[in-house]
């Protein structure tokens, strides 16, 4: 798949894994309107590509995963424009959250503001020991607006989310190790290898099963237990109607024999 026309992103396919890099390291990979547009194009193409089963989002260079939004684009917005810009961020992060394929954030440096929100929207976060996380918006007399106030509570709990958002403090990956939103912390030189190991483990599984499982897990965070059980049972039944389920059970039983 050819993405040579992109200006703010770079996409590399490694077998069944697509690595999407925010590719403006000189600007700490900030998120601009153009970046939103290109991300939507890339996500649409990868959603429809049956050869790709897992996505990895990262930032080019060693300093930053993503330092957030372009403050210059936000500074002079009128209230209605600010609302529309926040909705743009909401749509992108919700699309990542609901994307039918697993998405891993590979955080190699600063993940701040909108960059932290982008990482939280992903299914897993693999962090370098040099990674730093934070919501600095409070220092600009505002607060996270791309879903950060909501996702932070869901991913790290109410008290930790308040600490992050209300202080504007930056936290190292080590400091965040027991906050609940990071899956693994590894050395910078091993970050890519370990991320790909996890991605390849997922990519070795049946695509539809990955989609059903991710969807059910997402619903667990939104439905009461009884409705969550029912949703899971319905998805399980749909999965049982498909050919790959028969193949999986047959292969397992044959191995047992």
DABEL-V738142 format. One record per helix or strand of 3 or more residues. SS is the DSSP state (2 for helix, 1 for strand). FROM is the first residue (numbers start at 0). LEN is the number of residues. If there is no record, write none. Layout:
BEGIN
ss = [SS	SS]
from = [FROM	FROM]
len = [LEN	LEN]
END
This chain:
BEGIN
ss = [1	1	2	2	1	1	2	2	1	1	2	1	1	2	2	2	1	1	2	2	2	2]
from = [8	16	24	32	53	63	70	78	101	109	113	123	131	135	147	157	169	183	187	206	224	242]
len = [6	6	3	15	6	3	4	20	6	3	8	5	3	5	9	10	3	3	16	14	16	14]
END
